[in-house]
């Protein structure tokens, strides 16, 4: 399985979104979202699903 946080960052950049915009979607501070993208902090399943929906990501995108 690919490192999920790298995929989130790559797709966010492709979509032209900022970390702050995604943090707002999740209802967290932008530094918390930054930690999600760097792999320092893990997000709960509901937040992960919400971000995947916003970024148009599927489970297969995280598989090798």
N, CA, C and O of each residue as an XYZ file, in Angstrom:
256
protein
N       0.848     -1.185      0.000
C       0.000      0.000      0.000
C       0.890      1.244      0.000
O       1.881      1.323      0.725
N       0.510      2.202     -0.827
C       1.260      3.451     -0.917
C       1.045      4.278      0.343
O       0.046      4.110      1.043
N       1.976      5.159      0.624
C       1.845      6.041      1.780
C       0.724      7.033      1.485
O       0.848      7.899      0.619
N      -0.368      6.886      2.223
C      -1.584      7.648      1.928
C      -1.372      9.156      1.968
O      -1.972      9.890      1.184
N      -0.527      9.615      2.873
C      -0.373     11.054      3.026
C       0.288     11.696      1.813
O       0.020     12.857      1.503
N       1.141     10.961      1.132
C       1.763     11.501     -0.086
C       0.736     11.625     -1.204
O       0.757     12.580     -1.980
N      -0.155     10.655     -1.273
C      -1.204     10.686     -2.287
C      -2.141     11.855     -2.033
O      -2.547     12.544     -2.969
N      -2.487     12.083     -0.765
C      -3.362     13.208     -0.436
C      -2.731     14.526     -0.874
O      -3.401     15.379     -1.456
N      -1.452     14.685     -0.594
C      -0.763     15.927     -0.956
C      -0.707     16.103     -2.469
O      -0.997     17.184     -2.983
N      -0.336     15.046     -3.180
C      -0.233     15.128     -4.634
C      -1.572     15.511     -5.255
O      -1.631     16.378     -6.127
N      -2.651     14.861     -4.803
C      -3.965     15.141     -5.381
C      -4.451     16.542     -5.007
O      -5.076     17.221     -5.821
N      -4.165     16.971     -3.778
C      -4.557     18.320     -3.362
C      -3.914     19.355     -4.271
O      -4.570     20.302     -4.705
N      -2.639     19.175     -4.556
C      -1.915     20.106     -5.424
C      -2.478     20.053     -6.838
O      -2.663     21.094     -7.469
N      -2.753     18.843     -7.345
C      -3.348     18.689     -8.683
C      -4.671     19.441     -8.791
O      -4.976     20.027     -9.830
N      -5.452     19.423     -7.716
C      -6.772     20.069     -7.702
C      -6.679     21.569     -7.424
O      -7.682     22.278     -7.506
N      -5.483     22.054     -7.095
C      -5.295     23.478     -6.837
C      -5.886     23.936     -5.509
O      -6.284     25.092     -5.363
N      -5.940     23.025     -4.547
C      -6.483     23.349     -3.230
C      -5.356     23.597     -2.232
O      -4.251     23.075     -2.382
N      -5.646     24.386     -1.228
C      -4.675     24.636     -0.170
C      -4.950     23.711      1.012
O      -6.033     23.140      1.135
N      -3.962     23.578      1.866
C      -4.166     22.809      3.096
C      -5.261     23.459      3.937
O      -6.055     22.760      4.567
N      -5.308     24.748      3.949
C      -6.330     25.461      4.735
C      -7.739     25.117      4.231
O      -8.654     24.913      5.029
N      -7.904     25.054      2.917
C      -9.224     24.714      2.369
C      -9.663     23.314      2.804
O     -10.821     23.109      3.168
N      -8.744     22.362      2.765
C      -9.095     21.008      3.198
C      -9.286     20.932      4.703
O     -10.127     20.173      5.185
N      -8.522     21.702      5.437
C      -8.711     21.759      6.890
C     -10.106     22.277      7.206
O     -10.766     21.776      8.116
N     -10.556     23.278      6.455
C     -11.902     23.816      6.661
C     -12.969     22.763      6.385
O     -13.966     22.685      7.103
N     -12.766     21.956      5.353
C     -13.711     20.880      5.033
C     -13.829     19.916      6.209
O     -14.920     19.453      6.542
N     -12.692     19.621      6.830
C     -12.668     18.674      7.953
C     -13.054     19.317      9.277
O     -13.397     18.622     10.233
N     -12.999     20.642      9.331
C     -13.280     21.328     10.580
C     -12.123     21.246     11.561
O     -12.322     21.213     12.776
N     -10.884     21.212     11.008
C      -9.681     21.187     11.843
C      -8.824     22.399     11.496
O      -9.050     23.057     10.480
N      -7.852     22.686     12.333
C      -6.920     23.781     12.058
C      -5.980     23.361     10.934
O      -5.717     22.175     10.734
N      -5.477     24.356     10.204
C      -4.616     24.041      9.072
C      -3.339     23.328      9.483
O      -2.806     22.534      8.707
N      -2.833     23.591     10.691
C      -1.619     22.872     11.109
C      -1.922     21.399     11.391
O      -1.042     20.552     11.236
N      -3.146     21.083     11.799
C      -3.531     19.674     11.988
C      -3.562     18.970     10.641
O      -3.075     17.847     10.510
N      -4.142     19.634      9.630
C      -4.164     19.012      8.303
C      -2.751     18.852      7.756
O      -2.444     17.848      7.113
N      -1.905     19.818      8.004
C      -0.507     19.720      7.579
C       0.150     18.473      8.167
O       0.926     17.792      7.496
N      -0.165     18.187      9.408
C       0.384     16.985     10.052
C      -0.182     15.716      9.430
O       0.512     14.700      9.380
N      -1.425     15.746      8.953
C      -1.982     14.593      8.239
C      -1.181     14.340      6.969
O      -0.814     13.203      6.672
N      -0.914     15.408      6.225
C      -0.203     15.276      4.955
C       1.254     14.887      5.118
O       1.845     14.310      4.205
N       1.833     15.189      6.247
C       3.236     14.837      6.463
C       3.374     13.461      7.112
O       4.486     12.954      7.264
N       2.258     12.861      7.493
C       2.295     11.541      8.100
C       2.569     11.556      9.587
O       2.736     10.497     10.191
N       2.620     12.735     10.195
C       2.887     12.871     11.624
C       1.665     12.481     12.444
O       1.782     11.869     13.505
N       0.502     12.841     11.942
C      -0.759     12.578     12.638
C      -1.669     11.766     11.722
O      -1.727     12.008     10.517
N      -2.370     10.812     12.299
C      -3.320     10.014     11.526
C      -4.721     10.569     11.727
O      -5.097     10.968     12.830
N      -5.496     10.585     10.630
C      -6.867     11.076     10.741
C      -7.819      9.908     10.959
O      -7.507      8.765     10.627
N      -8.970     10.209     11.516
C      -9.964      9.160     11.728
C     -10.589      8.766     10.392
O     -10.457      9.484      9.401
N     -11.262      7.635     10.372
C     -11.817      7.084      9.135
C     -12.815      8.029      8.477
O     -12.812      8.177      7.255
N     -13.662      8.666      9.269
C     -14.667      9.577      8.699
C     -13.997     10.749      7.984
O     -14.435     11.148      6.905
N     -12.960     11.292      8.567
C     -12.226     12.402      7.941
C     -11.527     11.934      6.675
O     -11.514     12.642      5.669
N     -10.950     10.749      6.725
C     -10.260     10.206      5.558
C     -11.239     10.034      4.393
O     -10.922     10.383      3.256
N     -12.406      9.506      4.673
C     -13.424      9.314      3.633
C     -13.869     10.659      3.073
O     -14.041     10.799      1.862
N     -14.056     11.638      3.935
C     -14.480     12.967      3.493
C     -13.438     13.584      2.561
O     -13.784     14.126      1.511
N     -12.171     13.502      2.942
C     -11.104     14.054      2.103
C     -11.010     13.301      0.777
O     -10.828     13.916     -0.274
N     -11.131     11.986      0.821
C     -11.101     11.203     -0.423
C     -12.227     11.627     -1.356
O     -12.032     11.699     -2.570
N     -13.393     11.905     -0.807
C     -14.513     12.372     -1.630
C     -14.211     13.729     -2.254
O     -14.474     13.941     -3.437
N     -13.665     14.639     -1.472
C     -13.332     15.975     -1.981
C     -12.259     15.887     -3.066
O     -12.316     16.610     -4.061
N     -11.287     15.003     -2.873
C     -10.172     14.883     -3.812
C     -10.419     13.864     -4.929
O      -9.532     13.599     -5.741
N     -11.624     13.296     -4.965
C     -11.981     12.278     -5.972
C     -11.014     11.107     -5.969
O     -10.548     10.671     -7.021
N     -10.716     10.603     -4.784
C      -9.825      9.452     -4.631
C     -10.640      8.199     -4.322
O     -11.656      8.254     -3.629
N     -10.174      7.077     -4.845
C     -10.782      5.766     -4.602
C      -9.787      4.908     -3.837
O      -8.595      5.212     -3.807
N     -10.267      3.847     -3.225
C      -9.386      2.939     -2.498
C      -8.271      2.421     -3.400
O      -7.135      2.266     -2.950
N      -8.578      2.155     -4.651
C      -7.567      1.634     -5.573
C      -6.411      2.610     -5.782
O      -5.317      2.190     -6.158
N      -6.631      3.899     -5.545
C      -5.559      4.885     -5.686
C      -4.469      4.700     -4.640
O      -3.360      5.210     -4.799
N      -4.777      3.979     -3.578
C      -3.819      3.785     -2.487
C      -3.115      2.429     -2.556
O      -2.280      2.111     -1.710
N      -3.455      1.648     -3.557
C      -2.846      0.321     -3.705
C      -1.659      0.387     -4.661
O      -1.631      1.200     -5.585
N      -0.695     -0.471     -4.422
C       0.501     -0.528     -5.291
C       0.164     -1.084     -6.653
O       1.043     -1.201     -7.507
